[in-house]
Amino acid sequence: MKKILAAFLIFSSIGLSVIALGVGGSATPRPNASADAFNQGQNVDTSSAIVQLKGDPLSIHSATKPAHGKKIDFNSYTVRSQRAQLSAGRNDFRRWLRANASRARITSEYDISLNAVAVKLNGTPLETIAAAPMVEQVQYNALYHPNQDWGHRHRHRRDARILRSGRLQLPARVPEV
């Protein structure tokens, strides 16, 4: 019986090592199995850009900046007035785009923490956008690639919750082999 068990353990360890290490695999490194994104790809999206416009956003403008620990009061007259001024500046930029970079399109608008717009370039050079008189700076969009699998932490938390709730019954002792 002991010989059969020993032979079984030897062959199963050989089989597991073949599976884990691979047989005659290629010399190229394998992707990290615990990472979310195997292929990092590019870090910059050259088809779109963030265009920061001149003028302070609501969060730092002297008339609309909230006190420490407070929030912006979007119902106040000064905030609504400043927001209308920022919107007028974005509309000026939109008109400039139609006249000078007709292929570029505004996809998003920001005015709380950043006075900016997101632009789909559609082949328009970044230098053309930067030449607008109301533009402070222009940058290509950065791409986000998650590179860590945090699922193992959630699994351990789930198991701990189940164990505390009493739904998971652990054996009283480990069975002998």
C-alpha positions in Angstrom: 0.0 0.0 0.0 2.8 2.4 0.9 4.6 1.6 -2.4 1.4 2.4 -4.4 1.0 5.7 -2.5 4.7 6.6 -3.0 4.4 5.8 -6.7 1.3 7.9 -7.0 2.8 10.9 -5.2 6.0 10.7 -7.4 4.0 10.5 -10.7 1.5 13.2 -9.6 4.4 15.6 -8.7 6.1 14.9 -12.0 2.8 15.6 -13.8 2.2 18.8 -11.9 5.7 20.0 -12.6 5.3 19.4 -16.3 2.0 21.3 -16.2 3.5 24.2 -14.2 6.8 24.5 -16.1 5.7 23.4 -19.5 7.3 20.9 -21.8 9.6 22.3 -24.4 8.0 25.8 -24.2 9.3 28.8 -26.0 12.1 31.0 -24.7 9.8 34.0 -24.6 8.6 34.9 -21.1 5.0 34.3 -20.3 2.6 37.1 -19.3 2.0 37.6 -15.6 -1.0 35.5 -14.9 -2.0 37.6 -11.9 -2.0 40.9 -13.9 -5.1 42.4 -15.4 -3.4 43.7 -18.6 -1.0 41.3 -20.3 -0.3 43.6 -23.2 0.5 47.0 -21.9 0.3 48.6 -25.3 0.8 52.3 -25.8 0.7 54.9 -23.0 -0.7 57.8 -25.0 -3.7 58.1 -27.2 -2.7 60.2 -30.1 -6.2 60.4 -31.5 -7.5 62.6 -28.7 -6.3 65.4 -26.5 -7.0 67.4 -23.3 -7.0 71.1 -24.1 -6.6 73.3 -21.0 -8.2 76.7 -21.6 -7.1 80.0 -20.1 -8.9 81.0 -16.9 -9.2 79.4 -13.5 -11.7 76.5 -12.8 -14.3 76.9 -10.1 -12.3 75.1 -7.5 -9.5 77.6 -7.5 -11.1 80.8 -8.8 -10.9 83.5 -6.2 -14.6 84.2 -6.2 -15.8 80.6 -6.2 -13.1 78.7 -4.2 -14.8 77.1 -1.3 -13.5 77.4 2.3 -11.3 74.6 3.6 -13.4 71.5 4.2 -16.4 73.0 2.3 -18.0 72.2 -1.0 -18.6 74.5 -4.0 -22.2 76.0 -3.7 -23.4 75.5 -7.3 -26.6 77.4 -6.5 -24.8 80.6 -5.6 -24.9 83.6 -8.0 -21.1 83.9 -8.2 -20.6 80.2 -9.1 -23.4 80.3 -11.7 -21.9 83.5 -13.2 -18.3 82.1 -13.3 -19.6 78.9 -14.8 -21.4 80.9 -17.5 -18.1 82.7 -18.2 -16.2 79.4 -18.5 -18.9 78.0 -20.8 -18.6 81.1 -23.0 -14.9 80.5 -23.2 -15.5 76.9 -24.3 -18.0 78.1 -26.9 -15.4 80.6 -28.2 -13.0 77.6 -28.5 -15.7 75.5 -30.2 -16.2 78.3 -32.8 -12.4 78.6 -33.3 -12.2 74.8 -33.9 -15.0 75.0 -36.5 -13.1 77.7 -38.4 -9.5 76.4 -38.0 -9.6 72.7 -37.3 -12.9 71.5 -38.7 -12.2 67.8 -38.3 -11.6 68.1 -34.5 -14.6 67.5 -32.2 -15.1 68.4 -28.5 -16.1 65.2 -26.7 -16.2 66.4 -23.0 -16.1 69.7 -21.1 -14.6 70.3 -17.6 -15.0 73.4 -15.4 -14.8 72.3 -11.7 -11.3 71.2 -11.1 -9.9 71.9 -14.6 -11.0 74.5 -17.2 -10.6 72.2 -20.2 -12.2 70.2 -23.0 -11.4 66.8 -24.4 -11.0 66.8 -28.1 -11.2 64.0 -30.7 -8.5 65.1 -33.1 -9.6 63.1 -36.2 -6.1 63.8 -37.8 -5.7 67.4 -36.7 -2.2 68.1 -35.5 -1.7 68.9 -31.8 0.2 72.1 -32.8 -2.9 73.4 -34.7 -5.0 73.1 -31.5 -2.3 74.7 -29.4 -2.3 77.7 -31.7 -5.8 78.8 -30.5 -5.6 82.1 -28.6 -7.7 80.8 -25.7 -5.6 77.6 -25.1 -3.2 77.5 -22.2 -1.8 74.0 -23.0 -2.6 70.8 -24.9 -1.6 67.2 -24.2 -2.5 63.9 -25.7 -4.7 61.7 -23.5 -2.8 59.2 -21.3 -4.1 55.6 -21.3 -4.7 53.7 -18.1 -3.6 50.1 -17.9 -4.4 48.2 -14.7 -1.4 45.9 -13.9 -2.4 44.3 -10.6 -5.0 41.7 -9.8 -6.5 42.7 -6.5 -9.0 39.9 -6.6 -7.1 37.7 -4.2 -7.7 40.3 -1.5 -11.4 40.3 -2.1 -11.5 36.5 -2.0 -9.7 36.4 1.3 -12.1 39.0 2.7 -15.1 37.0 1.4 -13.8 33.8 3.0 -13.2 35.6 6.3 -16.8 36.9 6.3 -18.1 33.5 5.5 -16.0 32.0 8.3 -17.2 34.6 10.8 -20.8 34.1 9.9 -20.6 30.4 10.6 -21.7 29.3 7.1 -18.3 27.8 6.4 -17.5 24.7 8.5 -13.8 23.9 8.9 -12.9 20.3 9.8 -12.1 19.7 13.4 -8.8 18.2 12.6 -6.8 17.7 9.4 -7.2 14.1 8.2 -4.1 12.0 8.1 -2.8 10.7 4.8 
